[in-house]
Amino acid sequence: MNTGIAAIAVALALLPCAFAGLGMGLATGKAADATARQPEASGKISSTLLLGLALTESCAIYGFVTALIIAFTLA
């Protein structure tokens, strides 16, 4: 396979990593806003935030592993 096509495939596989970072930043900001508005719900907000961040991070890790597999298999 052409190395140019493999490089494009790796770049596309790394997109979830970039968007996961953006999503995690937005989620953390919204959680901070929610905690500021309702301090008594901070425990529930924190647990939901941590679950969401873990799922988002797993998406980023899957994208990174896919990019590594593509890079070392096709290039």
PyMOL Python script that loads the backbone (N, CA, C, O; Angstrom):
from pymol import cmd

cmd.read_pdbstr("""\
ATOM      1  N   MET A   1       0.839  -1.181   0.000  1.00  0.00           N
ATOM      2  CA  MET A   1       0.000   0.000   0.000  1.00  0.00           C
ATOM      3  C   MET A   1       0.880   1.238   0.000  1.00  0.00           C
ATOM      4  O   MET A   1       1.994   1.224   0.524  1.00  0.00           O
ATOM      5  N   ASN A   2       0.384   2.274  -0.574  1.00  0.00           N
ATOM      6  CA  ASN A   2       1.108   3.530  -0.664  1.00  0.00           C
ATOM      7  C   ASN A   2       1.279   4.147   0.720  1.00  0.00           C
ATOM      8  O   ASN A   2       0.355   4.134   1.533  1.00  0.00           O
ATOM      9  N   THR A   3       2.483   4.694   0.984  1.00  0.00           N
ATOM     10  CA  THR A   3       2.724   5.289   2.304  1.00  0.00           C
ATOM     11  C   THR A   3       1.907   6.546   2.516  1.00  0.00           C
ATOM     12  O   THR A   3       1.576   6.874   3.656  1.00  0.00           O
ATOM     13  N   GLY A   4       1.572   7.256   1.456  1.00  0.00           N
ATOM     14  CA  GLY A   4       0.740   8.448   1.599  1.00  0.00           C
ATOM     15  C   GLY A   4      -0.650   8.104   2.090  1.00  0.00           C
ATOM     16  O   GLY A   4      -1.212   8.790   2.944  1.00  0.00           O
ATOM     17  N   ILE A   5      -1.198   7.024   1.533  1.00  0.00           N
ATOM     18  CA  ILE A   5      -2.531   6.590   1.961  1.00  0.00           C
ATOM     19  C   ILE A   5      -2.481   6.100   3.405  1.00  0.00           C
ATOM     20  O   ILE A   5      -3.410   6.341   4.176  1.00  0.00           O
ATOM     21  N   ALA A   6      -1.402   5.413   3.773  1.00  0.00           N
ATOM     22  CA  ALA A   6      -1.255   4.943   5.153  1.00  0.00           C
ATOM     23  C   ALA A   6      -1.149   6.124   6.113  1.00  0.00           C
ATOM     24  O   ALA A   6      -1.691   6.076   7.217  1.00  0.00           O
ATOM     25  N   ALA A   7      -0.451   7.188   5.697  1.00  0.00           N
ATOM     26  CA  ALA A   7      -0.327   8.368   6.557  1.00  0.00           C
ATOM     27  C   ALA A   7      -1.681   9.045   6.747  1.00  0.00           C
ATOM     28  O   ALA A   7      -1.995   9.506   7.845  1.00  0.00           O
ATOM     29  N   ILE A   8      -2.479   9.105   5.695  1.00  0.00           N
ATOM     30  CA  ILE A   8      -3.816   9.687   5.813  1.00  0.00           C
ATOM     31  C   ILE A   8      -4.676   8.820   6.725  1.00  0.00           C
ATOM     32  O   ILE A   8      -5.445   9.343   7.533  1.00  0.00           O
ATOM     33  N   ALA A   9      -4.553   7.504   6.603  1.00  0.00           N
ATOM     34  CA  ALA A   9      -5.329   6.599   7.455  1.00  0.00           C
ATOM     35  C   ALA A   9      -4.946   6.769   8.920  1.00  0.00           C
ATOM     36  O   ALA A   9      -5.811   6.752   9.795  1.00  0.00           O
ATOM     37  N   VAL A  10      -3.663   6.932   9.188  1.00  0.00           N
ATOM     38  CA  VAL A  10      -3.212   7.144  10.574  1.00  0.00           C
ATOM     39  C   VAL A  10      -3.744   8.470  11.102  1.00  0.00           C
ATOM     40  O   VAL A  10      -4.182   8.557  12.249  1.00  0.00           O
ATOM     41  N   ALA A  11      -3.705   9.506  10.260  1.00  0.00           N
ATOM     42  CA  ALA A  11      -4.216  10.805  10.696  1.00  0.00           C
ATOM     43  C   ALA A  11      -5.707  10.737  10.994  1.00  0.00           C
ATOM     44  O   ALA A  11      -6.175  11.336  11.962  1.00  0.00           O
ATOM     45  N   LEU A  12      -6.453  10.014  10.173  1.00  0.00           N
ATOM     46  CA  LEU A  12      -7.893   9.869  10.430  1.00  0.00           C
ATOM     47  C   LEU A  12      -8.159   9.047  11.683  1.00  0.00           C
ATOM     48  O   LEU A  12      -9.127   9.300  12.401  1.00  0.00           O
ATOM     49  N   ALA A  13      -7.299   8.058  11.947  1.00  0.00           N
ATOM     50  CA  ALA A  13      -7.477   7.246  13.148  1.00  0.00           C
ATOM     51  C   ALA A  13      -7.132   8.034  14.409  1.00  0.00           C
ATOM     52  O   ALA A  13      -7.594   7.691  15.497  1.00  0.00           O
ATOM     53  N   LEU A  14      -6.326   9.085  14.273  1.00  0.00           N
ATOM     54  CA  LEU A  14      -5.965   9.895  15.439  1.00  0.00           C
ATOM     55  C   LEU A  14      -6.961  11.018  15.719  1.00  0.00           C
ATOM     56  O   LEU A  14      -6.834  11.711  16.729  1.00  0.00           O
ATOM     57  N   LEU A  15      -7.939  11.208  14.854  1.00  0.00           N
ATOM     58  CA  LEU A  15      -8.948  12.240  15.101  1.00  0.00           C
ATOM     59  C   LEU A  15      -9.715  12.032  16.405  1.00  0.00           C
ATOM     60  O   LEU A  15      -9.975  13.010  17.107  1.00  0.00           O
ATOM     61  N   PRO A  16     -10.090  10.799  16.758  1.00  0.00           N
ATOM     62  CA  PRO A  16     -10.780  10.644  18.052  1.00  0.00           C
ATOM     63  C   PRO A  16      -9.944  11.105  19.240  1.00  0.00           C
ATOM     64  O   PRO A  16     -10.495  11.549  20.247  1.00  0.00           O
ATOM     65  N   CYS A  17      -8.634  11.005  19.137  1.00  0.00           N
ATOM     66  CA  CYS A  17      -7.776  11.472  20.233  1.00  0.00           C
ATOM     67  C   CYS A  17      -7.909  12.980  20.411  1.00  0.00           C
ATOM     68  O   CYS A  17      -8.019  13.472  21.534  1.00  0.00           O
ATOM     69  N   ALA A  18      -7.898  13.706  19.304  1.00  0.00           N
ATOM     70  CA  ALA A  18      -8.010  15.166  19.384  1.00  0.00           C
ATOM     71  C   ALA A  18      -9.384  15.579  19.892  1.00  0.00           C
ATOM     72  O   ALA A  18      -9.500  16.449  20.755  1.00  0.00           O
ATOM     73  N   PHE A  19     -10.416  14.953  19.357  1.00  0.00           N
ATOM     74  CA  PHE A  19     -11.768  15.327  19.769  1.00  0.00           C
ATOM     75  C   PHE A  19     -12.076  14.857  21.187  1.00  0.00           C
ATOM     76  O   PHE A  19     -12.904  15.461  21.868  1.00  0.00           O
ATOM     77  N   ALA A  20     -11.432  13.803  21.635  1.00  0.00           N
ATOM     78  CA  ALA A  20     -11.631  13.357  23.015  1.00  0.00           C
ATOM     79  C   ALA A  20     -11.080  14.397  23.986  1.00  0.00           C
ATOM     80  O   ALA A  20     -11.701  14.680  25.011  1.00  0.00           O
ATOM     81  N   GLY A  21      -9.923  14.964  23.669  1.00  0.00           N
ATOM     82  CA  GLY A  21      -9.372  16.021  24.511  1.00  0.00           C
ATOM     83  C   GLY A  21     -10.276  17.239  24.563  1.00  0.00           C
ATOM     84  O   GLY A  21     -10.461  17.843  25.619  1.00  0.00           O
ATOM     85  N   LEU A  22     -10.830  17.591  23.426  1.00  0.00           N
ATOM     86  CA  LEU A  22     -11.761  18.718  23.380  1.00  0.00           C
ATOM     87  C   LEU A  22     -13.021  18.415  24.194  1.00  0.00           C
ATOM     88  O   LEU A  22     -13.493  19.259  24.955  1.00  0.00           O
ATOM     89  N   GLY A  23     -13.548  17.231  24.032  1.00  0.00           N
ATOM     90  CA  GLY A  23     -14.745  16.846  24.769  1.00  0.00           C
ATOM     91  C   GLY A  23     -14.512  16.768  26.262  1.00  0.00           C
ATOM     92  O   GLY A  23     -15.384  17.132  27.051  1.00  0.00           O
ATOM     93  N   MET A  24     -13.340  16.293  26.655  1.00  0.00           N
ATOM     94  CA  MET A  24     -13.034  16.205  28.088  1.00  0.00           C
ATOM     95  C   MET A  24     -12.919  17.598  28.704  1.00  0.00           C
ATOM     96  O   MET A  24     -13.358  17.821  29.832  1.00  0.00           O
ATOM     97  N   GLY A  25     -12.340  18.512  27.975  1.00  0.00           N
ATOM     98  CA  GLY A  25     -12.244  19.882  28.476  1.00  0.00           C
ATOM     99  C   GLY A  25     -13.608  20.532  28.629  1.00  0.00           C
ATOM    100  O   GLY A  25     -13.876  21.205  29.624  1.00  0.00           O
ATOM    101  N   LEU A  26     -14.467  20.329  27.638  1.00  0.00           N
ATOM    102  CA  LEU A  26     -15.819  20.883  27.720  1.00  0.00           C
ATOM    103  C   LEU A  26     -16.612  20.257  28.867  1.00  0.00           C
ATOM    104  O   LEU A  26     -17.326  20.954  29.588  1.00  0.00           O
ATOM    105  N   ALA A  27     -16.484  18.948  29.032  1.00  0.00           N
ATOM    106  CA  ALA A  27     -17.223  18.266  30.097  1.00  0.00           C
ATOM    107  C   ALA A  27     -16.755  18.723  31.477  1.00  0.00           C
ATOM    108  O   ALA A  27     -17.566  18.903  32.386  1.00  0.00           O
ATOM    109  N   THR A  28     -15.457  18.907  31.626  1.00  0.00           N
ATOM    110  CA  THR A  28     -14.933  19.367  32.907  1.00  0.00           C
ATOM    111  C   THR A  28     -15.402  20.783  33.217  1.00  0.00           C
ATOM    112  O   THR A  28     -15.728  21.100  34.361  1.00  0.00           O
ATOM    113  N   GLY A  29     -15.435  21.622  32.204  1.00  0.00           N
ATOM    114  CA  GLY A  29     -15.932  22.987  32.400  1.00  0.00           C
ATOM    115  C   GLY A  29     -17.398  23.006  32.790  1.00  0.00           C
ATOM    116  O   GLY A  29     -17.801  23.761  33.675  1.00  0.00           O
ATOM    117  N   LYS A  30     -18.205  22.168  32.123  1.00  0.00           N
ATOM    118  CA  LYS A  30     -19.634  22.113  32.454  1.00  0.00           C
ATOM    119  C   LYS A  30     -19.853  21.545  33.860  1.00  0.00           C
ATOM    120  O   LYS A  30     -20.761  21.975  34.571  1.00  0.00           O
ATOM    121  N   ALA A  31     -19.026  20.584  34.255  1.00  0.00           N
ATOM    122  CA  ALA A  31     -19.149  20.029  35.606  1.00  0.00           C
ATOM    123  C   ALA A  31     -18.780  21.072  36.660  1.00  0.00           C
ATOM    124  O   ALA A  31     -19.404  21.141  37.719  1.00  0.00           O
ATOM    125  N   ALA A  32     -17.766  21.880  36.364  1.00  0.00           N
ATOM    126  CA  ALA A  32     -17.394  22.948  37.297  1.00  0.00           C
ATOM    127  C   ALA A  32     -18.523  23.970  37.413  1.00  0.00           C
ATOM    128  O   ALA A  32     -18.811  24.461  38.504  1.00  0.00           O
ATOM    129  N   ASP A  33     -19.161  24.289  36.285  1.00  0.00           N
ATOM    130  CA  ASP A  33     -20.300  25.211  36.324  1.00  0.00           C
ATOM    131  C   ASP A  33     -21.458  24.628  37.126  1.00  0.00           C
ATOM    132  O   ASP A  33     -22.092  25.326  37.917  1.00  0.00           O
ATOM    133  N   ALA A  34     -21.724  23.345  36.913  1.00  0.00           N
ATOM    134  CA  ALA A  34     -22.832  22.704  37.634  1.00  0.00           C
ATOM    135  C   ALA A  34     -22.555  22.643  39.127  1.00  0.00           C
ATOM    136  O   ALA A  34     -23.463  22.828  39.938  1.00  0.00           O
ATOM    137  N   THR A  35     -21.311  22.384  39.492  1.00  0.00           N
ATOM    138  CA  THR A  35     -20.955  22.344  40.911  1.00  0.00           C
ATOM    139  C   THR A  35     -21.060  23.735  41.528  1.00  0.00           C
ATOM    140  O   THR A  35     -21.439  23.874  42.691  1.00  0.00           O
ATOM    141  N   ALA A  36     -20.729  24.757  40.758  1.00  0.00           N
ATOM    142  CA  ALA A  36     -20.839  26.123  41.278  1.00  0.00           C
ATOM    143  C   ALA A  36     -22.300  26.512  41.488  1.00  0.00           C
ATOM    144  O   ALA A  36     -22.627  27.251  42.417  1.00  0.00           O
ATOM    145  N   ARG A  37     -23.176  26.008  40.614  1.00  0.00           N
ATOM    146  CA  ARG A  37     -24.598  26.336  40.750  1.00  0.00           C
ATOM    147  C   ARG A  37     -25.269  25.542  41.858  1.00  0.00           C
ATOM    148  O   ARG A  37     -26.112  26.073  42.581  1.00  0.00           O
ATOM    149  N   GLN A  38     -24.900  24.263  41.998  1.00  0.00           N
ATOM    150  CA  GLN A  38     -25.515  23.406  43.013  1.00  0.00           C
ATOM    151  C   GLN A  38     -24.424  22.648  43.776  1.00  0.00           C
ATOM    152  O   GLN A  38     -24.131  21.499  43.447  1.00  0.00           O
ATOM    153  N   PRO A  39     -23.832  23.264  44.771  1.00  0.00           N
ATOM    154  CA  PRO A  39     -22.752  22.607  45.507  1.00  0.00           C
ATOM    155  C   PRO A  39     -23.182  21.324  46.221  1.00  0.00           C
ATOM    156  O   PRO A  39     -22.360  20.435  46.447  1.00  0.00           O
ATOM    157  N   GLU A  40     -24.471  21.225  46.578  1.00  0.00           N
ATOM    158  CA  GLU A  40     -24.925  20.021  47.286  1.00  0.00           C
ATOM    159  C   GLU A  40     -24.955  18.803  46.378  1.00  0.00           C
ATOM    160  O   GLU A  40     -24.999  17.678  46.875  1.00  0.00           O
ATOM    161  N   ALA A  41     -24.934  18.989  45.073  1.00  0.00           N
ATOM    162  CA  ALA A  41     -24.954  17.859  44.133  1.00  0.00           C
ATOM    163  C   ALA A  41     -23.568  17.529  43.608  1.00  0.00           C
ATOM    164  O   ALA A  41     -23.438  16.840  42.595  1.00  0.00           O
ATOM    165  N   SER A  42     -22.540  18.005  44.276  1.00  0.00           N
ATOM    166  CA  SER A  42     -21.184  17.818  43.749  1.00  0.00           C
ATOM    167  C   SER A  42     -20.767  16.349  43.705  1.00  0.00           C
ATOM    168  O   SER A  42     -20.018  15.961  42.809  1.00  0.00           O
ATOM    169  N   GLY A  43     -21.223  15.531  44.633  1.00  0.00           N
ATOM    170  CA  GLY A  43     -20.867  14.111  44.624  1.00  0.00           C
ATOM    171  C   GLY A  43     -21.415  13.394  43.409  1.00  0.00           C
ATOM    172  O   GLY A  43     -20.708  12.625  42.758  1.00  0.00           O
ATOM    173  N   LYS A  44     -22.682  13.648  43.105  1.00  0.00           N
ATOM    174  CA  LYS A  44     -23.309  13.015  41.943  1.00  0.00           C
ATOM    175  C   LYS A  44     -22.701  13.544  40.645  1.00  0.00           C
ATOM    176  O   LYS A  44     -22.502  12.783  39.698  1.00  0.00           O
ATOM    177  N   ILE A  45     -22.409  14.836  40.598  1.00  0.00           N
ATOM    178  CA  ILE A  45     -21.800  15.433  39.409  1.00  0.00           C
ATOM    179  C   ILE A  45     -20.412  14.849  39.187  1.00  0.00           C
ATOM    180  O   ILE A  45     -20.039  14.545  38.054  1.00  0.00           O
ATOM    181  N   SER A  46     -19.642  14.692  40.265  1.00  0.00           N
ATOM    182  CA  SER A  46     -18.282  14.158  40.139  1.00  0.00           C
ATOM    183  C   SER A  46     -18.287  12.719  39.657  1.00  0.00           C
ATOM    184  O   SER A  46     -17.477  12.347  38.808  1.00  0.00           O
ATOM    185  N   SER A  47     -19.186  11.910  40.185  1.00  0.00           N
ATOM    186  CA  SER A  47     -19.211  10.508  39.761  1.00  0.00           C
ATOM    187  C   SER A  47     -19.637  10.375  38.305  1.00  0.00           C
ATOM    188  O   SER A  47     -19.083   9.559  37.567  1.00  0.00           O
ATOM    189  N   THR A  48     -20.610  11.167  37.891  1.00  0.00           N
ATOM    190  CA  THR A  48     -21.032  11.138  36.490  1.00  0.00           C
ATOM    191  C   THR A  48     -19.924  11.653  35.583  1.00  0.00           C
ATOM    192  O   THR A  48     -19.692  11.114  34.501  1.00  0.00           O
ATOM    193  N   LEU A  49     -19.240  12.702  36.036  1.00  0.00           N
ATOM    194  CA  LEU A  49     -18.133  13.255  35.249  1.00  0.00           C
ATOM    195  C   LEU A  49     -17.020  12.233  35.082  1.00  0.00           C
ATOM    196  O   LEU A  49     -16.498  12.067  33.979  1.00  0.00           O
ATOM    197  N   LEU A  50     -16.650  11.549  36.153  1.00  0.00           N
ATOM    198  CA  LEU A  50     -15.570  10.572  36.059  1.00  0.00           C
ATOM    199  C   LEU A  50     -15.929   9.411  35.146  1.00  0.00           C
ATOM    200  O   LEU A  50     -15.074   8.923  34.408  1.00  0.00           O
ATOM    201  N   LEU A  51     -17.175   8.960  35.183  1.00  0.00           N
ATOM    202  CA  LEU A  51     -17.611   7.906  34.284  1.00  0.00           C
ATOM    203  C   LEU A  51     -17.554   8.375  32.835  1.00  0.00           C
ATOM    204  O   LEU A  51     -17.082   7.643  31.964  1.00  0.00           O
ATOM    205  N   GLY A  52     -18.026   9.576  32.574  1.00  0.00           N
ATOM    206  CA  GLY A  52     -17.975  10.124  31.219  1.00  0.00           C
ATOM    207  C   GLY A  52     -16.558  10.322  30.723  1.00  0.00           C
ATOM    208  O   GLY A  52     -16.259  10.043  29.562  1.00  0.00           O
ATOM    209  N   LEU A  53     -15.679  10.803  31.598  1.00  0.00           N
ATOM    210  CA  LEU A  53     -14.280  11.000  31.202  1.00  0.00           C
ATOM    211  C   LEU A  53     -13.595   9.671  30.919  1.00  0.00           C
ATOM    212  O   LEU A  53     -12.772   9.585  30.008  1.00  0.00           O
ATOM    213  N   ALA A  54     -13.919   8.642  31.681  1.00  0.00           N
ATOM    214  CA  ALA A  54     -13.326   7.324  31.438  1.00  0.00           C
ATOM    215  C   ALA A  54     -13.767   6.770  30.086  1.00  0.00           C
ATOM    216  O   ALA A  54     -12.955   6.209  29.350  1.00  0.00           O
ATOM    217  N   LEU A  55     -15.039   6.923  29.758  1.00  0.00           N
ATOM    218  CA  LEU A  55     -15.524   6.449  28.460  1.00  0.00           C
ATOM    219  C   LEU A  55     -14.911   7.244  27.308  1.00  0.00           C
ATOM    220  O   LEU A  55     -14.582   6.683  26.263  1.00  0.00           O
ATOM    221  N   THR A  56     -14.761   8.549  27.507  1.00  0.00           N
ATOM    222  CA  THR A  56     -14.140   9.382  26.476  1.00  0.00           C
ATOM    223  C   THR A  56     -12.679   9.014  26.289  1.00  0.00           C
ATOM    224  O   THR A  56     -12.191   8.954  25.160  1.00  0.00           O
ATOM    225  N   GLU A  57     -11.987   8.771  27.378  1.00  0.00           N
ATOM    226  CA  GLU A  57     -10.568   8.401  27.295  1.00  0.00           C
ATOM    227  C   GLU A  57     -10.396   7.046  26.625  1.00  0.00           C
ATOM    228  O   GLU A  57      -9.425   6.840  25.897  1.00  0.00           O
ATOM    229  N   SER A  58     -11.316   6.120  26.857  1.00  0.00           N
ATOM    230  CA  SER A  58     -11.207   4.820  26.185  1.00  0.00           C
ATOM    231  C   SER A  58     -11.376   4.971  24.678  1.00  0.00           C
ATOM    232  O   SER A  58     -10.733   4.254  23.911  1.00  0.00           O
ATOM    233  N   CYS A  59     -12.230   5.894  24.243  1.00  0.00           N
ATOM    234  CA  CYS A  59     -12.375   6.165  22.816  1.00  0.00           C
ATOM    235  C   CYS A  59     -11.062   6.699  22.245  1.00  0.00           C
ATOM    236  O   CYS A  59     -10.659   6.309  21.149  1.00  0.00           O
ATOM    237  N   ALA A  60     -10.399   7.581  22.976  1.00  0.00           N
ATOM    238  CA  ALA A  60      -9.121   8.120  22.523  1.00  0.00           C
ATOM    239  C   ALA A  60      -8.053   7.026  22.461  1.00  0.00           C
ATOM    240  O   ALA A  60      -7.244   6.998  21.533  1.00  0.00           O
ATOM    241  N   ILE A  61      -8.050   6.142  23.431  1.00  0.00           N
ATOM    242  CA  ILE A  61      -7.064   5.062  23.445  1.00  0.00           C
ATOM    243  C   ILE A  61      -7.295   4.107  22.286  1.00  0.00           C
ATOM    244  O   ILE A  61      -6.338   3.655  21.657  1.00  0.00           O
ATOM    245  N   TYR A  62      -8.561   3.792  21.993  1.00  0.00           N
ATOM    246  CA  TYR A  62      -8.861   2.930  20.849  1.00  0.00           C
ATOM    247  C   TYR A  62      -8.398   3.571  19.542  1.00  0.00           C
ATOM    248  O   TYR A  62      -7.860   2.887  18.672  1.00  0.00           O
ATOM    249  N   GLY A  63      -8.603   4.862  19.402  1.00  0.00           N
ATOM    250  CA  GLY A  63      -8.127   5.561  18.206  1.00  0.00           C
ATOM    251  C   GLY A  63      -6.618   5.531  18.098  1.00  0.00           C
ATOM    252  O   GLY A  63      -6.075   5.346  17.009  1.00  0.00           O
ATOM    253  N   PHE A  64      -5.932   5.713  19.223  1.00  0.00           N
ATOM    254  CA  PHE A  64      -4.469   5.692  19.223  1.00  0.00           C
ATOM    255  C   PHE A  64      -3.931   4.306  18.874  1.00  0.00           C
ATOM    256  O   PHE A  64      -2.989   4.182  18.092  1.00  0.00           O
ATOM    257  N   VAL A  65      -4.526   3.269  19.453  1.00  0.00           N
ATOM    258  CA  VAL A  65      -4.088   1.899  19.162  1.00  0.00           C
ATOM    259  C   VAL A  65      -4.354   1.553  17.704  1.00  0.00           C
ATOM    260  O   VAL A  65      -3.531   0.903  17.061  1.00  0.00           O
ATOM    261  N   THR A  66      -5.492   1.979  17.181  1.00  0.00           N
ATOM    262  CA  THR A  66      -5.782   1.747  15.772  1.00  0.00           C
ATOM    263  C   THR A  66      -4.764   2.446  14.885  1.00  0.00           C
ATOM    264  O   THR A  66      -4.321   1.882  13.885  1.00  0.00           O
ATOM    265  N   ALA A  67      -4.389   3.674  15.245  1.00  0.00           N
ATOM    266  CA  ALA A  67      -3.382   4.397  14.470  1.00  0.00           C
ATOM    267  C   ALA A  67      -2.040   3.669  14.523  1.00  0.00           C
ATOM    268  O   ALA A  67      -1.345   3.586  13.511  1.00  0.00           O
ATOM    269  N   LEU A  68      -1.668   3.141  15.688  1.00  0.00           N
ATOM    270  CA  LEU A  68      -0.409   2.404  15.779  1.00  0.00           C
ATOM    271  C   LEU A  68      -0.437   1.130  14.936  1.00  0.00           C
ATOM    272  O   LEU A  68       0.547   0.789  14.281  1.00  0.00           O
ATOM    273  N   ILE A  69      -1.562   0.436  14.958  1.00  0.00           N
ATOM    274  CA  ILE A  69      -1.681  -0.785  14.156  1.00  0.00           C
ATOM    275  C   ILE A  69      -1.567  -0.447  12.678  1.00  0.00           C
ATOM    276  O   ILE A  69      -0.872  -1.137  11.931  1.00  0.00           O
ATOM    277  N   ILE A  70      -2.242   0.608  12.255  1.00  0.00           N
ATOM    278  CA  ILE A  70      -2.166   1.005  10.842  1.00  0.00           C
ATOM    279  C   ILE A  70      -0.747   1.402  10.488  1.00  0.00           C
ATOM    280  O   ILE A  70      -0.233   1.011   9.440  1.00  0.00           O
ATOM    281  N   ALA A  71      -0.107   2.181  11.358  1.00  0.00           N
ATOM    282  CA  ALA A  71       1.241   2.682  11.066  1.00  0.00           C
ATOM    283  C   ALA A  71       2.258   1.551  10.942  1.00  0.00           C
ATOM    284  O   ALA A  71       3.104   1.575  10.048  1.00  0.00           O
ATOM    285  N   PHE A  72       2.183   0.578  11.818  1.00  0.00           N
ATOM    286  CA  PHE A  72       3.186  -0.475  11.784  1.00  0.00           C
ATOM    287  C   PHE A  72       2.839  -1.623  10.837  1.00  0.00           C
ATOM    288  O   PHE A  72       3.711  -2.406  10.460  1.00  0.00           O
ATOM    289  N   THR A  73       1.570  -1.721  10.457  1.00  0.00           N
ATOM    290  CA  THR A  73       1.183  -2.783   9.547  1.00  0.00           C
ATOM    291  C   THR A  73       1.275  -2.352   8.091  1.00  0.00           C
ATOM    292  O   THR A  73       1.770  -3.106   7.253  1.00  0.00           O
ATOM    293  N   LEU A  74       0.812  -1.166   7.785  1.00  0.00           N
ATOM    294  CA  LEU A  74       0.740  -0.731   6.396  1.00  0.00           C
ATOM    295  C   LEU A  74       1.959   0.070   5.942  1.00  0.00           C
ATOM    296  O   LEU A  74       2.325   0.021   4.767  1.00  0.00           O
ATOM    297  N   ALA A  75       2.583   0.794   6.844  1.00  0.00           N
ATOM    298  CA  ALA A  75       3.694   1.660   6.420  1.00  0.00           C
ATOM    299  C   ALA A  75       5.012   0.926   6.384  1.00  0.00           C
ATOM    300  O   ALA A  75       6.039   1.517   6.048  1.00  0.00           O
TER     301      ALA A  75
END
""", "prot")
cmd.dss("prot")
cmd.show_as("cartoon", "prot")
cmd.util.cbc("prot")
cmd.orient("prot")
